[in-house]
Amino acid sequence: MLGRGLQMTRVICRLMSRKLSAGLHRNILKNMHPSIDIWSVRSSLKNIRSVTMAPWPFSSSGPRDYSLPNPSWRSEMQRLYEHYNSMCEVETEGGEKLKGPWIRLASYNRALKYAPGGQCLSKFLQAKARLFTRNIEEQGAGFEYVVFVNKQEKTCVCVFQAGHLLEGPPGLVHGGAIATIMDSVTGTHAAYLSGPVMTANLTINYRSPIPLGSVVLVHSSVGEIDGRKTLLSCQVTSSDGSKLHTEATGLFISVSVGNLLM
Ligand SMILES: CCCCCCCCCCCC(=O)SCCNC(=O)CCNC(=O)[C@H](O)C(C)(C)COP(=O)(O)OP(=O)(O)OC[C@H]1O[C@@H](n2cnc3c(N)ncnc32)[C@H](O)[C@@H]1OP(=O)(O)O
């Protein structure tokens, strides 16, 4: 049986979707043109500022879930994926939840389109938008990663394989690519915990270089959640955890759905 919270969230999302569509349709009918009166959309979005989001808005029913294994994954990446996946919660046909405390977060290249209520908006506002970390089509060339969240401990781990397009110093991963994956993992973790957020700051210390093509773990844990502020800490380690590559803290501020679309 689906949890009551999830059912409630679905109802809210359906209502959200209607509100968003209503705002859009008014403008489309008025102008007969897909250039949107952004202020009208913004004002209709203001009404949904206090919506409580589902812990994770994406189901595994999108066209391509980028967090699933593909042939470019090295054996270490596959092994770690299977390790965490074997501890993941599964739901039986009868709705019973079995197995461990982890869940794998599905990941798509179009964050708006596959979020509840976002399908209509994505056609007009961000038709060409693609998630930065998921827009290199060649498998294994860029960011290969899968994120798992531990619901009991409220921690998060990402298995990350850095492809050849992420080079910085010869043979090593670019610092900006490391920052990107840390921002993505902590941002995803914060969104899972607190709903829609924006990164307010990310403070990074690079301790040891990451070899290009290697598989590392990105760990994220909660420092503090205080009102709109979610403070997380993050470490990138070698896949066996013995070597620290990078550490960071990130502050995420909860925002309204409208903020994310403007
Ligand atoms: C589901 C999808 C999955 C999709 C999965 C994809 C995951 C990818 C995640 C990527 C995430 C990103 O890269 S986001 C993109 C990069 N980030 C940005 O562009 C953010 C730009 N900045 C902003 O938009 C804004 O400054 C905000 C939203 C962060 C805050 O603005 P605001 O909403 O007006 O809030 P404001 O009143 O200023 O601040 C609220 C409280 O936070 C504090 N505060 C605000 N900023 C800071 C700061 N930098 N450092 C310290 N503290 C700060 C304030 O002092 C205040 O504390 P007090 O007085 O209340 O105590």
The ligand as an SDF file (V2000), in Angstrom:
LIG
                    3D

 61 63  0  0  0  0  0  0  0  0999 V2000
   14.2940   17.9560   -7.4320 C   0  0  0  0  0  0  0  0  0  0  0  0
   15.3070   18.4080   -8.4410 C   0  0  0  0  0  0  0  0  0  0  0  0
   16.3860   17.4390   -8.6830 C   0  0  0  0  0  0  0  0  0  0  0  0
   17.4050   17.8850   -9.6450 C   0  0  0  0  0  0  0  0  0  0  0  0
   18.7260   17.3330   -9.3020 C   0  0  0  0  0  0  0  0  0  0  0  0
   19.8160   18.2210   -9.7240 C   0  0  0  0  0  0  0  0  0  0  0  0
   20.6630   18.6420   -8.5850 C   0  0  0  0  0  0  0  0  0  0  0  0
   21.5840   19.7060   -9.0100 C   0  0  0  0  0  0  0  0  0  0  0  0
   21.7900   20.6780   -7.8820 C   0  0  0  0  0  0  0  0  0  0  0  0
   22.4530   21.8950   -8.3970 C   0  0  0  0  0  0  0  0  0  0  0  0
   22.1340   23.0460   -7.4930 C   0  0  0  0  0  0  0  0  0  0  0  0
   22.6650   24.3190   -8.0430 C   0  0  0  0  0  0  0  0  0  0  0  0
   23.6960   24.3550   -8.6460 O   0  0  0  0  0  0  0  0  0  0  0  0
   21.7500   25.7120   -7.7820 S   0  0  0  0  0  0  0  0  0  0  0  0
   22.5240   26.8940   -8.8270 C   0  0  0  0  0  0  0  0  0  0  0  0
   23.5970   27.7060   -8.1150 C   0  0  0  0  0  0  0  0  0  0  0  0
   22.9940   28.5280   -7.0820 N   0  0  0  0  0  0  0  0  0  0  0  0
   22.4310   29.7140   -7.3880 C   0  0  0  0  0  0  0  0  0  0  0  0
   22.3920   30.1760   -8.5270 O   0  0  0  0  0  0  0  0  0  0  0  0
   21.7870   30.4400   -6.2250 C   0  0  0  0  0  0  0  0  0  0  0  0
   21.8360   31.9460   -6.3830 C   0  0  0  0  0  0  0  0  0  0  0  0
   21.3720   32.5690   -5.1300 N   0  0  0  0  0  0  0  0  0  0  0  0
   20.0420   32.7060   -4.9120 C   0  0  0  0  0  0  0  0  0  0  0  0
   19.2000   32.4250   -5.7690 O   0  0  0  0  0  0  0  0  0  0  0  0
   19.6330   33.2550   -3.5790 C   0  0  0  0  0  0  0  0  0  0  0  0
   20.7060   33.9830   -3.0190 O   0  0  0  0  0  0  0  0  0  0  0  0
   19.1820   32.1300   -2.6170 C   0  0  0  0  0  0  0  0  0  0  0  0
   17.9640   31.3940   -3.1850 C   0  0  0  0  0  0  0  0  0  0  0  0
   20.2890   31.1230   -2.3350 C   0  0  0  0  0  0  0  0  0  0  0  0
   18.7820   32.7960   -1.2730 C   0  0  0  0  0  0  0  0  0  0  0  0
   17.9650   33.8800   -1.5520 O   0  0  0  0  0  0  0  0  0  0  0  0
   16.6320   34.1440   -0.7310 P   0  0  0  0  0  0  0  0  0  0  0  0
   15.6370   33.0720   -1.0280 O   0  0  0  0  0  0  0  0  0  0  0  0
   16.2330   35.5470   -1.0050 O   0  0  0  0  0  0  0  0  0  0  0  0
   17.0380   33.9460    0.7520 O   0  0  0  0  0  0  0  0  0  0  0  0
   17.7490   34.9830    1.7480 P   0  0  0  0  0  0  0  0  0  0  0  0
   16.6670   35.7100    2.4910 O   0  0  0  0  0  0  0  0  0  0  0  0
   18.8040   35.7750    1.0640 O   0  0  0  0  0  0  0  0  0  0  0  0
   18.4900   33.9650    2.7250 O   0  0  0  0  0  0  0  0  0  0  0  0
   17.7760   33.0500    3.5320 C   0  0  0  0  0  0  0  0  0  0  0  0
   18.6810   32.6760    4.6760 C   0  0  0  0  0  0  0  0  0  0  0  0
   19.8570   32.0280    4.1370 O   0  0  0  0  0  0  0  0  0  0  0  0
   21.0350   32.7720    4.4590 C   0  0  0  0  0  0  0  0  0  0  0  0
   21.9230   32.7650    3.3000 N   0  0  0  0  0  0  0  0  0  0  0  0
   21.5920   32.9850    2.0110 C   0  0  0  0  0  0  0  0  0  0  0  0
   22.6530   32.8820    1.2120 N   0  0  0  0  0  0  0  0  0  0  0  0
   23.7020   32.5850    2.0180 C   0  0  0  0  0  0  0  0  0  0  0  0
   25.0810   32.3590    1.7770 C   0  0  0  0  0  0  0  0  0  0  0  0
   25.5940   32.3960    0.5300 N   0  0  0  0  0  0  0  0  0  0  0  0
   25.8560   32.0490    2.8410 N   0  0  0  0  0  0  0  0  0  0  0  0
   25.3340   32.0140    4.1020 C   0  0  0  0  0  0  0  0  0  0  0  0
   24.0310   32.2060    4.3660 N   0  0  0  0  0  0  0  0  0  0  0  0
   23.2290   32.5180    3.3550 C   0  0  0  0  0  0  0  0  0  0  0  0
   20.5360   34.1740    4.7670 C   0  0  0  0  0  0  0  0  0  0  0  0
   21.4150   34.8410    5.6500 O   0  0  0  0  0  0  0  0  0  0  0  0
   19.2010   33.9030    5.4450 C   0  0  0  0  0  0  0  0  0  0  0  0
   19.4370   33.4780    6.7750 O   0  0  0  0  0  0  0  0  0  0  0  0
   18.4920   33.9580    7.9970 P   0  0  0  0  0  0  0  0  0  0  0  0
   18.5390   35.4470    8.0060 O   0  0  0  0  0  0  0  0  0  0  0  0
   17.1300   33.4040    7.6480 O   0  0  0  0  0  0  0  0  0  0  0  0
   19.1050   33.3080    9.2020 O   0  0  0  0  0  0  0  0  0  0  0  0
  1  2  1  0
  2  3  1  0
  3  4  1  0
  4  5  1  0
  5  6  1  0
  6  7  1  0
  7  8  1  0
  8  9  1  0
  9 10  1  0
 10 11  1  0
 11 12  1  0
 12 13  2  0
 12 14  1  0
 14 15  1  0
 15 16  1  0
 16 17  1  0
 17 18  1  0
 18 19  2  0
 18 20  1  0
 20 21  1  0
 21 22  1  0
 22 23  1  0
 23 24  2  0
 23 25  1  0
 25 26  1  0
 25 27  1  0
 27 28  1  0
 27 29  1  0
 27 30  1  0
 30 31  1  0
 31 32  1  0
 32 33  2  0
 32 34  1  0
 32 35  1  0
 35 36  1  0
 36 37  2  0
 36 38  1  0
 36 39  1  0
 39 40  1  0
 40 41  1  0
 41 42  1  0
 41 56  1  0
 42 43  1  0
 43 44  1  0
 43 54  1  0
 44 45  1  0
 44 53  1  0
 45 46  2  0
 46 47  1  0
 47 48  1  0
 47 53  2  0
 48 49  1  0
 48 50  2  0
 50 51  1  0
 51 52  2  0
 52 53  1  0
 54 55  1  0
 54 56  1  0
 56 57  1  0
 57 58  1  0
 58 59  2  0
 58 60  1  0
 58 61  1  0
M  END
$$$$
